[in-house]
Amino acid sequence: MIPRTLLAALIGLAPCHCAAPALHTPHTPSGSEYVRDFDGKAHGVSPGHVRLTPTICKGIDISQEYRILTAEAFIDYFRHQGFNISQTKARADLILVTVSGRDLPEPIQFRVATLPSAGEAGRHLHLALLQHGKGRWGVHRSNLAVLGPEGSYDDIVAFAARTQLACWGVLTLAGLDDTYVIAGGYAEL
């Protein structure tokens, strides 16, 4: 059996010790504006206790993706929303994608790993988030695992809701010793 840290390093989601800026969403609604508790009442952003409001993904096909994807699927998603994209190939299965423009105060860097299956993408994102710890987040869709920059739960949910990234992939946040999916957007079984 391969140790978790070695496994995460092998797929490219291990800590990079890069100077990527943290995620900040100033001058936008709070993340709590985009979530409700499971009874439908307004609630602060508390992973494990909230779901996205139904209006976030309204009109978007959130049915499960069964095709094998390339990192281009993630890049195209942001390109179609009018963001500027730059990318650096770290290895054959890992691309660093920097998203800028629109109303972002500073560029945001994502690590996009291409894995053999959807199950492996979800599992490896989970392991990477546990390794990085609270304040880290990501999404996975089909065989892609995307690790986002560090941020507060409030900023993460606000960004994922405003860009509808939570409708593109399974939004997952790291807690102290577990990961939490924010329900209500894209889901995979």
C-alpha positions as CSV (number, residue, x, y, z in Angstrom):
1,M,0.0,0.0,0.0
2,I,1.3,3.5,-0.9
3,P,1.4,6.0,1.9
4,R,-1.1,8.9,1.6
5,T,1.6,11.6,1.3
6,L,3.4,9.7,-1.4
7,L,0.2,9.0,-3.3
8,A,-0.8,12.7,-3.2
9,A,2.7,13.7,-4.4
10,L,2.5,11.2,-7.2
11,I,-0.7,12.8,-8.6
12,G,0.5,16.3,-8.2
13,L,-1.8,17.6,-5.5
14,A,0.7,17.6,-2.7
15,P,1.8,20.9,-1.1
16,C,3.8,22.9,-3.6
17,H,5.1,25.6,-1.2
18,C,4.5,28.1,-4.0
19,A,3.6,31.7,-3.4
20,A,0.2,31.6,-4.9
21,P,-2.1,34.2,-3.4
22,A,-4.9,33.2,-1.2
23,L,-8.5,33.5,-2.4
24,H,-10.2,36.8,-1.4
25,T,-13.6,37.9,-2.7
26,P,-13.9,41.5,-1.5
27,H,-16.9,43.7,-2.5
28,T,-19.1,40.7,-3.2
29,P,-21.9,39.1,-1.3
30,S,-20.8,36.9,1.6
31,G,-20.7,33.1,1.1
32,S,-23.6,32.8,3.6
33,E,-25.8,34.6,1.0
34,Y,-25.4,31.5,-1.3
35,V,-26.2,28.7,1.3
36,R,-29.0,27.6,3.5
37,D,-29.2,24.9,6.2
38,F,-30.9,21.7,5.4
39,D,-34.3,23.1,6.5
40,G,-34.0,25.9,4.0
41,K,-33.2,28.7,6.6
42,A,-30.4,31.2,6.2
43,H,-27.2,30.0,7.7
44,G,-23.5,30.9,8.0
45,V,-21.1,28.9,6.0
46,S,-20.5,25.9,8.1
47,P,-19.3,22.8,6.1
48,G,-21.4,19.7,6.8
49,H,-24.5,21.9,7.8
50,V,-25.3,23.8,4.6
51,R,-26.3,23.3,1.0
52,L,-26.2,25.8,-1.9
53,T,-29.3,27.7,-2.6
54,P,-31.3,26.3,-5.6
55,T,-30.9,29.4,-7.7
56,I,-27.1,29.1,-8.1
57,C,-27.3,26.3,-10.6
58,K,-30.7,27.2,-12.1
59,G,-30.7,26.6,-15.8
60,I,-27.4,24.7,-15.7
61,D,-27.2,21.0,-16.6
62,I,-25.7,19.4,-13.5
63,S,-26.1,15.8,-14.6
64,Q,-23.2,13.6,-14.0
65,E,-20.3,13.6,-16.5
66,Y,-19.4,10.2,-17.7
67,R,-16.8,11.1,-20.4
68,I,-13.1,11.1,-19.6
69,L,-12.0,14.7,-19.6
70,T,-8.8,16.6,-20.2
71,A,-7.7,19.7,-18.3
72,E,-9.0,21.7,-21.3
73,A,-12.6,21.1,-19.9
74,F,-11.7,23.1,-16.8
75,I,-9.9,25.8,-18.8
76,D,-12.8,26.1,-21.3
77,Y,-15.3,26.5,-18.4
78,F,-13.5,29.7,-17.2
79,R,-12.8,30.9,-20.7
80,H,-16.5,30.8,-21.5
81,Q,-17.2,33.0,-18.5
82,G,-14.9,35.7,-19.8
83,F,-11.9,35.1,-17.5
84,N,-8.3,35.3,-18.8
85,I,-6.4,32.0,-18.6
86,S,-2.8,31.1,-18.5
87,Q,-1.5,27.6,-18.0
88,T,1.8,25.8,-17.3
89,K,2.2,22.2,-17.8
90,A,3.9,20.7,-14.7
91,R,3.8,17.2,-16.1
92,A,1.7,15.0,-18.4
93,D,-1.0,14.7,-15.8
94,L,-0.8,18.0,-14.0
95,I,-1.4,21.6,-15.3
96,L,-1.3,24.8,-13.3
97,V,-4.1,27.1,-14.4
98,T,-4.2,30.7,-13.5
99,V,-7.5,32.5,-13.8
100,S,-7.6,36.3,-13.8
101,G,-9.7,39.2,-15.0
102,R,-13.4,40.0,-14.7
103,D,-13.9,41.1,-11.1
104,L,-11.1,39.1,-9.5
105,P,-8.8,41.4,-7.3
106,E,-5.8,39.1,-8.1
107,P,-5.2,36.0,-10.2
108,I,-6.2,32.6,-8.8
109,Q,-4.1,29.5,-9.4
110,F,-5.6,26.0,-9.6
111,R,-3.7,22.7,-9.8
112,V,-5.6,20.5,-12.3
113,A,-4.7,16.8,-12.2
114,T,-6.0,14.3,-14.8
115,L,-6.6,10.8,-13.3
116,P,-7.7,7.5,-14.9
117,S,-11.3,7.6,-13.4
118,A,-13.9,9.6,-11.6
119,G,-13.5,7.6,-8.4
120,E,-9.8,8.2,-8.3
121,A,-10.3,11.9,-8.9
122,G,-12.6,12.2,-5.9
123,R,-10.4,10.1,-3.8
124,H,-7.2,12.0,-4.6
125,L,-8.8,15.4,-4.1
126,H,-10.0,14.1,-0.7
127,L,-6.5,13.0,0.2
128,A,-4.9,16.3,-1.0
129,L,-7.4,18.4,1.0
130,L,-6.6,16.4,4.1
131,Q,-2.9,16.9,3.5
132,H,-3.3,20.6,3.0
133,G,-5.8,21.2,5.8
134,K,-8.5,23.6,6.8
135,G,-8.9,26.5,4.4
136,R,-8.2,24.4,1.2
137,W,-10.8,23.4,-1.3
138,G,-11.3,22.0,-4.7
139,V,-13.7,20.5,-7.2
140,H,-13.7,17.2,-9.1
141,R,-15.6,16.3,-12.2
142,S,-15.3,13.0,-13.9
143,N,-11.6,12.1,-13.9
144,L,-10.3,15.7,-13.1
145,A,-9.3,16.8,-9.6
146,V,-8.8,20.5,-9.2
147,L,-7.2,22.0,-6.1
148,G,-8.0,25.6,-5.4
149,P,-6.0,28.2,-3.4
150,E,-6.3,28.6,0.4
151,G,-9.2,30.8,1.5
152,S,-11.9,31.3,4.2
153,Y,-15.0,29.1,3.9
154,D,-16.9,32.3,3.2
155,D,-14.6,33.4,0.3
156,I,-14.5,29.8,-1.1
157,V,-18.3,29.5,-1.2
158,A,-18.8,33.0,-2.5
159,F,-16.3,32.4,-5.4
160,A,-17.7,28.9,-6.2
161,A,-21.3,30.2,-6.3
162,R,-20.6,33.5,-8.2
163,T,-18.6,31.7,-10.9
164,Q,-21.0,28.7,-10.7
165,L,-17.9,26.5,-10.3
166,A,-20.0,24.5,-7.8
167,C,-22.3,23.6,-10.7
168,W,-19.3,22.4,-12.8
169,G,-17.7,20.1,-10.2
170,V,-18.3,18.7,-6.8
171,L,-17.3,21.5,-4.4
172,T,-15.3,20.0,-1.5
173,L,-13.7,21.8,1.5
174,A,-11.1,20.7,4.0
175,G,-12.0,20.7,7.6
176,L,-9.7,20.0,10.5
177,D,-9.6,16.2,10.0
178,D,-12.1,15.5,7.2
179,T,-13.5,17.0,4.0
180,Y,-17.0,18.3,3.3
181,V,-19.0,18.4,0.1
182,I,-21.2,21.4,-0.2
183,A,-24.4,19.9,-1.6
184,G,-26.8,21.5,-4.0
185,G,-24.6,21.8,-7.1
186,Y,-22.9,19.2,-9.3
187,A,-22.8,15.7,-7.8
188,E,-21.3,12.4,-8.7
189,L,-22.6,9.0,-7.3
